[in-house]
């Protein structure tokens, strides 16, 4: 099956914008659509929801691109735009929290959020999220090195980081503890798992030596 370049772009943009809209709606319902007295503590979770939702959408678009034999050049503007947006929301999500905690006199990260914001039982989840944050930044900054032999390991680290961020959101996200968006998050997790199984099953088959007949 072969889609036209225009149809491919429309589908890709629709998927990413739709999941971004769902994240905004879920967050908006969480604050009861009352924006008059929003604090930074209420705003920063939105960027976490957007970060994972946009990354997830790019995995979905990538899956369809590969299986429908669509060249990445057809989605060049899409990838550039959403790569920029993903980096922006990834920086804003913890950045706003760190800044507000510092303003409130709790010092700098990681002590500020580990000691003064997160329950002790969940500190390890936050630390995993912080590690994933650095992996995402390394992945984005390292795009120029895609041809290097070690790039495949950074790709795998990026995939692992997405899984960690999914769990991070499920455990810590206030909008994910109850309500309809938690079920959307479960759906995201199932789809992500299937896509990763597809990616790594093909990598394993490619790596296995071919037997001569």
RAJO-V766486 format. One line per field, one symbol per residue. burial: I if it has 16 or more other C-alpha atoms within 10 Angstrom, else O. A space follows every 50 residues. Layout:
burial=???
This chain:
burial=OOOOOOOIIOOIIOIIIOIIOIIIOIIIOOOOOOOOOOOOOOIIIIIIII IIIIIIIIIIIIOIIOOOOIOOOOIOOIIOOIOOIIIOIIIIIIOIIIII IOOOOIIOIOOIIIOOOOOOOOOOIIOOIIOIIOIIOOIOOOOOOOOOOO IOOIOOIIIOIIIIIIIIIIOOIOIIOOOOIIOOIOOIIOOIOOIIOOOO OOOOOOOOOOOOO
